[in-house]
Amino acid sequence: MKEHKIIRYTVLIAMGCIFLAGCYYDVGEELYPTSQCDLADVSYSTDIIPILTDNTCISCHNNVSPQGSIKLDTYSEVKINAENGKLFGSMNHDSGFKPMPQGSSNKTDQCSLDKIRTWIENGAQNN
Ligand code: HEC
């Protein structure tokens, strides 16, 4: 009788493990990060503004109290910093630039950096 119980519990535990393992699933974005980054039609309005907003840049670099005298809330101001190299240099943590976002260890994700670089290479247009 006792052996029967042990076998029954062993089977139950084994089944539980298989069941739990089944809950693991692969997230495509994590497995193939580059496949999600579309650099074909990078635009100021649909790509660059959301990147600057999502990375909290606008909260410190707006017209109300621009930190470091840098404003990133209008196209013309973003364009100036795109063309003088500061926008990408600071976001990419290049040497010689202040790493942004300031006070955060979160560097902007690679796809967003690639979009910023592509947008600048394409002439930093207001598109
Ligand atoms: C918490 C506030 C804060 C956030 C968030 C922030 N910045 Fe800054 N930023 C600053 C301050 C302050 C300076 C001036 C730093 C200095 O001169 O030491 C600065 C400087 C800069 C500069 C000039 C860099 C240089 O080397 O001259 C750029 C460009 C810039 N920020 C862009 C950004 C971008 C892009 C983001 C978002 C990824 C961002 N900032 C997020 C506060 C912030």
Boltz pocket constraint, residues with backbone or C-beta under 6 A from the ligand:
constraints:
  - pocket:
      binder: B
      contacts: [[A, 51], [A, 52], [A, 55], [A, 56], [A, 57], [A, 58], [A, 59], [A, 60], [A, 61], [A, 67], [A, 68], [A, 70], [A, 81], [A, 86], [A, 87], [A, 90], [A, 91], [A, 96], [A, 97], [A, 98], [A, 100], [A, 101], [A, 102], [A, 103], [A, 108]]
      max_distance: 6.0
